[in-house]
C-alpha cells in the first residue's frame, strides 16, 4: 500500500496500524481456538460469523502453523 507523503512532517494513517492490530488479534484468536482443540471447520464457521469473512479450514491450519513457527523461533 502506498502511503501519501506530506512535506515537512511525518504522516502515517492511523487506520493502517489499527487494522494491523485487529488482524493480529484475529490471528491469535484463531490460533488459540485451534490449540484448544476446536476443529478447523468450526474455527472457520466462527470467523465467518464474527467477521463476515470466509476462512477455509485449510487457511486456519496454515495460519496455526505459521504462528507456531513464529512462537518457536
ChimeraX commands (.cxc) that place a marker at each C-alpha (Angstrom):
marker #1 position 0.00,0.00,0.00 radius 0.5
marker #1 position 1.35,3.42,-0.90 radius 0.5
marker #1 position 1.26,5.93,1.93 radius 0.5
marker #1 position 0.93,9.57,0.84 radius 0.5
marker #1 position 3.93,11.78,1.56 radius 0.5
marker #1 position 3.50,15.07,3.41 radius 0.5
marker #1 position 6.25,17.65,3.06 radius 0.5
marker #1 position 7.99,18.81,6.20 radius 0.5
marker #1 position 6.33,16.37,8.60 radius 0.5
marker #1 position 5.86,12.69,9.20 radius 0.5
marker #1 position 2.49,11.16,8.40 radius 0.5
marker #1 position 1.18,7.64,8.76 radius 0.5
marker #1 position -2.54,6.85,8.62 radius 0.5
marker #1 position -3.70,5.57,11.98 radius 0.5
marker #1 position -6.27,3.28,10.35 radius 0.5
marker #1 position -3.49,1.12,8.91 radius 0.5
marker #1 position -1.99,0.47,12.32 radius 0.5
marker #1 position -5.41,-0.21,13.84 radius 0.5
marker #1 position -6.20,-2.68,11.07 radius 0.5
marker #1 position -2.94,-4.48,11.64 radius 0.5
marker #1 position -3.66,-4.79,15.36 radius 0.5
marker #1 position -7.10,-6.19,14.57 radius 0.5
marker #1 position -5.63,-8.66,12.11 radius 0.5
marker #1 position -3.05,-9.79,14.67 radius 0.5
marker #1 position -5.78,-10.21,17.31 radius 0.5
marker #1 position -7.85,-12.30,14.90 radius 0.5
marker #1 position -4.85,-14.49,14.06 radius 0.5
marker #1 position -4.15,-15.04,17.76 radius 0.5
marker #1 position -7.80,-15.88,18.45 radius 0.5
marker #1 position -7.79,-18.40,15.60 radius 0.5
marker #1 position -4.58,-19.95,16.90 radius 0.5
marker #1 position -5.97,-20.16,20.44 radius 0.5
marker #1 position -9.13,-21.92,19.25 radius 0.5
marker #1 position -7.01,-24.31,17.21 radius 0.5
marker #1 position -4.69,-25.08,20.15 radius 0.5
marker #1 position -7.67,-25.72,22.42 radius 0.5
marker #1 position -8.88,-28.40,20.05 radius 0.5
marker #1 position -11.63,-26.57,18.19 radius 0.5
marker #1 position -11.89,-28.15,14.75 radius 0.5
marker #1 position -10.61,-26.16,11.81 radius 0.5
marker #1 position -14.09,-26.30,10.27 radius 0.5
marker #1 position -15.63,-24.84,13.46 radius 0.5
marker #1 position -12.96,-22.12,13.65 radius 0.5
marker #1 position -13.79,-21.26,10.04 radius 0.5
marker #1 position -17.50,-21.01,10.90 radius 0.5
marker #1 position -16.83,-18.82,13.96 radius 0.5
marker #1 position -14.63,-16.40,11.99 radius 0.5
marker #1 position -17.30,-16.09,9.32 radius 0.5
marker #1 position -19.99,-15.35,11.93 radius 0.5
marker #1 position -17.87,-12.79,13.81 radius 0.5
marker #1 position -16.13,-11.07,10.90 radius 0.5
marker #1 position -18.27,-11.76,7.89 radius 0.5
marker #1 position -15.17,-13.14,6.17 radius 0.5
marker #1 position -14.84,-16.63,4.80 radius 0.5
marker #1 position -11.78,-18.51,6.01 radius 0.5
marker #1 position -11.28,-22.08,4.84 radius 0.5
marker #1 position -10.28,-24.81,7.24 radius 0.5
marker #1 position -7.01,-25.21,5.32 radius 0.5
marker #1 position -6.30,-21.49,5.86 radius 0.5
marker #1 position -6.89,-22.00,9.59 radius 0.5
marker #1 position -4.40,-24.89,9.62 radius 0.5
marker #1 position -1.84,-22.87,7.65 radius 0.5
marker #1 position -2.25,-19.86,9.96 radius 0.5
marker #1 position -1.85,-22.00,13.08 radius 0.5
marker #1 position 1.32,-23.49,11.61 radius 0.5
marker #1 position 2.72,-20.02,10.79 radius 0.5
marker #1 position 2.01,-18.76,14.30 radius 0.5
marker #1 position 3.56,-21.88,15.81 radius 0.5
marker #1 position 6.71,-21.24,13.78 radius 0.5
marker #1 position 6.76,-17.59,14.97 radius 0.5
marker #1 position 6.48,-18.68,18.60 radius 0.5
marker #1 position 9.20,-21.33,18.38 radius 0.5
marker #1 position 11.70,-19.08,16.59 radius 0.5
marker link #1:1,2 radius 0.2
marker link #1:2,3 radius 0.2
marker link #1:3,4 radius 0.2
marker link #1:4,5 radius 0.2
marker link #1:5,6 radius 0.2
marker link #1:6,7 radius 0.2
marker link #1:7,8 radius 0.2
marker link #1:8,9 radius 0.2
marker link #1:9,10 radius 0.2
marker link #1:10,11 radius 0.2
marker link #1:11,12 radius 0.2
marker link #1:12,13 radius 0.2
marker link #1:13,14 radius 0.2
marker link #1:14,15 radius 0.2
marker link #1:15,16 radius 0.2
marker link #1:16,17 radius 0.2
marker link #1:17,18 radius 0.2
marker link #1:18,19 radius 0.2
marker link #1:19,20 radius 0.2
marker link #1:20,21 radius 0.2
marker link #1:21,22 radius 0.2
marker link #1:22,23 radius 0.2
marker link #1:23,24 radius 0.2
marker link #1:24,25 radius 0.2
marker link #1:25,26 radius 0.2
marker link #1:26,27 radius 0.2
marker link #1:27,28 radius 0.2
marker link #1:28,29 radius 0.2
marker link #1:29,30 radius 0.2
marker link #1:30,31 radius 0.2
marker link #1:31,32 radius 0.2
marker link #1:32,33 radius 0.2
marker link #1:33,34 radius 0.2
marker link #1:34,35 radius 0.2
marker link #1:35,36 radius 0.2
marker link #1:36,37 radius 0.2
marker link #1:37,38 radius 0.2
marker link #1:38,39 radius 0.2
marker link #1:39,40 radius 0.2
marker link #1:40,41 radius 0.2
marker link #1:41,42 radius 0.2
marker link #1:42,43 radius 0.2
marker link #1:43,44 radius 0.2
marker link #1:44,45 radius 0.2
marker link #1:45,46 radius 0.2
marker link #1:46,47 radius 0.2
marker link #1:47,48 radius 0.2
marker link #1:48,49 radius 0.2
marker link #1:49,50 radius 0.2
marker link #1:50,51 radius 0.2
marker link #1:51,52 radius 0.2
marker link #1:52,53 radius 0.2
marker link #1:53,54 radius 0.2
marker link #1:54,55 radius 0.2
marker link #1:55,56 radius 0.2
marker link #1:56,57 radius 0.2
marker link #1:57,58 radius 0.2
marker link #1:58,59 radius 0.2
marker link #1:59,60 radius 0.2
marker link #1:60,61 radius 0.2
marker link #1:61,62 radius 0.2
marker link #1:62,63 radius 0.2
marker link #1:63,64 radius 0.2
marker link #1:64,65 radius 0.2
marker link #1:65,66 radius 0.2
marker link #1:66,67 radius 0.2
marker link #1:67,68 radius 0.2
marker link #1:68,69 radius 0.2
marker link #1:69,70 radius 0.2
marker link #1:70,71 radius 0.2
marker link #1:71,72 radius 0.2
marker link #1:72,73 radius 0.2
view
